[in-house]
Amino acid sequence: MGEDMWAGVRERVLRLTEHSGAGKVFGAQGHGFRLGPVMSEEQLRALEADLGVGLPAQYRSFLLHVGGGGAGPDYGLMTPTLGDGGWQWRGIGLAFSAQPTTAEFAGRPFVAEALQSELAALEAQEPEKDAFAAEEKFRRAYAAWDARYEELYDAQEAGAVFLSEQGCGYASLMVMTGPHRGAIWEDLRPMDRGIEPTGHDFAYWYRSWLERTEQRLET
């Protein structure tokens, strides 16, 4: 079933370079409609061993039948690669890549949703200088508050992979653990929001991008 889902998709993506307007599609300068080689079953099992959980089924099938990374939504897909520190997602062949994600970090519990209320409460508790009689006490209180905020801010990323750079600090992530496993979320923190769901799974997200791109280039 997974193979049928991706039947012909690699060929369709690679054909996009034949269109004269391909370079004007948003993100094309990042990936050039190039796809990396597909991954082997042996590679996927090794990746899953580092991850600690199985890959989401749609994405796993994509890696087997379409490519490890490259052409895709926005500036293209990050690629799982094996390095000295184990498996991680990196921007192989991409001009503008999202931040790397290690398999170990992606295999942790996904807690972004649960952290939203905690972060909101912490923001309301930000120390104000006027509330302190001494400058030094304010600095210590603010440093402690800021350290805790940064800890929670970064913790939102656990359990997910930065899959595609959108530009201006925004990114698309795929959840790897928990009840939202396989879903695409967006990092909207540059606009003072959180990491939020798109409501789409990987297959819908990728195939919708391909269909929109084909329609644009054919008109």
Secondary structure by P-SEA (a helix, b strand, c coil): cccccccaaaaaaaacccccccccccccccccccccccccaaaaaaaaaaacccccaaaaaaaacccccccccccbbbbbbbccccccccccccccccccccccccccccccccaaaaaaaaaaacccccccccaaaaaaaaaaaaaaaaaaaaacccccccccccccccbbbbbcccccccbbbbcccccccccccccccaaaaaaaaaaaaaaaaac
